[in-house]
Amino acid sequence: AGAIVNAANSGLTGCYVPFHACVDNAIHTAAGPWLREACEWIMAKRGCPEPVATVTTTPAFYLPCEYVFHTVGPTIRDGIPSDRDREALAGCYQACLARALELNLESVAFCAISTGIFGYPKRDAAVVSLDEIREFLTVHDHAPHTIVVAFSESDGGIYREALEEMSA
């Protein structure tokens, strides 16, 4: 892919739990220590946390792509996303797709933003993400090829079911 999307924390510093099986940790580990250094430099220069529903771009270092798009999704504490949470999650996808278009990338690969420790219900997140991706691809003639990467086989099933329902 031209870029992969990292479901980041607001510090962009990667997961704080060694060997934790989250996408943020996997990306930082595979990219090598330079990714963490680049994120730390960006955050020191910025002087404040990464806002929700924005995107920060870094080189991908050892990953097989050009860029990593770091985006912070909403945190759902009670398991029920509000309209504001849905808008924030949609904003993550919009920001990343717009950046991919801006950089003239041929492709971008998304993880399921906010569905891990941030608590967004996976089914709801799948619907929001697929709606936003479909809308973006409909509106932009030269949109990048968009890949949705599931963390597990059951997550893949959730996305397939949501996509089938949208197509019906």
C-alpha positions in Angstrom: 0.0 0.0 0.0 1.1 3.6 -0.4 0.1 4.1 3.2 -1.2 2.2 6.1 -3.4 3.7 8.8 -2.4 3.4 12.4 -5.1 3.5 15.1 -2.9 5.7 17.3 -3.1 7.1 20.8 -3.1 10.8 21.2 0.7 10.8 21.9 1.5 9.0 18.7 4.1 7.1 20.7 2.9 3.6 20.1 1.3 1.2 22.5 2.6 1.4 26.1 2.2 -2.3 26.8 5.1 -4.4 25.6 4.1 -7.2 23.3 0.5 -6.1 23.4 -1.4 -7.5 20.3 -2.7 -4.2 19.1 -2.3 -2.7 15.6 -0.4 0.4 17.1 2.2 -1.9 18.7 2.5 -4.1 15.5 3.1 -1.0 13.3 5.6 0.6 15.6 7.4 -2.8 16.0 7.5 -3.6 12.3 8.6 0.0 11.3 11.5 0.0 13.6 12.6 2.5 16.3 12.7 5.4 13.8 8.9 5.5 13.7 8.7 6.2 17.4 11.5 8.8 17.1 9.7 10.5 14.2 6.4 10.6 16.2 8.2 11.9 19.4 9.8 14.7 17.3 6.4 15.6 15.8 4.7 15.6 19.2 7.5 17.7 20.9 7.3 20.2 18.1 3.5 20.3 18.3 3.4 20.5 22.1 -0.1 19.1 22.4 -1.8 15.7 21.9 -3.0 14.6 18.5 -6.7 15.6 18.1 -9.3 13.0 17.4 -10.3 12.7 13.7 -7.1 14.2 12.2 -4.2 12.6 10.5 -0.4 12.9 11.0 1.8 11.4 8.3 5.2 9.8 8.9 7.6 7.8 6.8 7.0 4.1 7.1 10.6 3.1 7.6 10.8 -0.7 7.5 7.2 -1.2 6.6 6.4 -2.2 3.0 4.7 1.1 2.2 5.7 4.8 1.9 3.8 6.3 4.8 2.0 5.7 8.0 -1.1 7.7 8.6 -1.6 8.1 12.4 -5.2 8.9 13.4 -6.8 9.0 16.8 -10.4 7.7 17.0 -13.0 8.3 19.6 -13.0 6.4 22.9 -16.3 4.7 23.8 -16.6 4.1 27.5 -20.1 2.7 27.8 -20.2 0.6 24.6 -22.7 2.9 23.0 -21.4 5.5 20.5 -23.0 8.8 20.3 -23.7 10.8 17.1 -20.6 12.8 18.0 -18.5 9.6 18.3 -19.8 8.5 14.9 -18.9 11.8 13.3 -15.4 11.6 14.9 -14.8 8.1 13.6 -16.1 9.1 10.1 -13.7 12.1 10.4 -10.7 9.7 10.8 -11.5 7.9 7.6 -12.2 11.2 5.7 -8.9 12.7 6.9 -6.9 9.7 5.9 -8.5 9.3 2.5 -8.1 13.0 1.8 -4.4 12.8 2.7 -3.9 9.8 0.4 -5.5 11.7 -2.4 -3.4 14.8 -1.6 -0.2 12.6 -1.7 -1.5 11.0 -4.9 -1.1 7.5 -3.5 -2.4 4.5 -5.4 -3.6 2.8 -2.3 -4.3 3.1 1.5 -4.9 0.3 4.0 -7.1 0.8 7.0 -7.4 -1.1 10.2 -10.6 -0.9 12.3 -10.0 2.4 14.0 -11.1 2.7 17.6 -12.3 -0.9 17.9 -9.6 -2.2 20.2 -9.0 -0.6 23.6 -10.8 2.5 22.5 -14.0 0.4 22.8 -15.9 1.3 19.7 -18.3 -1.6 18.9 -16.9 -3.5 15.9 -20.2 -3.8 14.0 -21.0 -0.1 14.4 -17.4 0.9 13.4 -17.6 -1.4 10.3 -20.7 0.4 9.1 -19.3 3.9 9.7 -16.0 3.0 8.0 -17.5 1.4 5.0 -20.0 4.2 4.5 -17.2 6.8 4.6 -15.0 4.8 2.2 -17.9 4.3 -0.2 -18.9 8.0 -0.1 -15.3 9.1 -0.7 -14.8 6.7 -3.6 -18.1 7.9 -5.1 -17.2 11.5 -5.0 -13.5 11.4 -6.1 -12.6 10.1 -9.5 -9.0 9.5 -8.7 -9.4 8.1 -5.2 -6.8 5.6 -4.0 -7.5 1.9 -4.0 -8.8 1.3 -0.4 -8.1 -1.8 1.6 -9.7 -2.7 4.9 -7.6 -5.1 6.9 -9.3 -7.2 9.6 -7.4 -8.0 12.8 -9.0 -11.4 13.0 -11.1 -13.8 11.0 -14.2 -12.9 13.1 -13.5 -9.2 12.4 -13.3 -10.0 8.7 -16.7 -11.6 9.0 -18.2 -8.5 10.6 -16.9 -6.4 7.7 -18.1 -8.9 5.1 -21.6 -8.9 6.6 -21.8 -5.1 6.8 -20.7 -4.8 3.2 -23.2 -7.4 2.1 -26.0 -5.5 3.9 -24.9 -2.2 2.3 -24.9 -3.8 -1.1 -28.4 -5.3 -0.7 
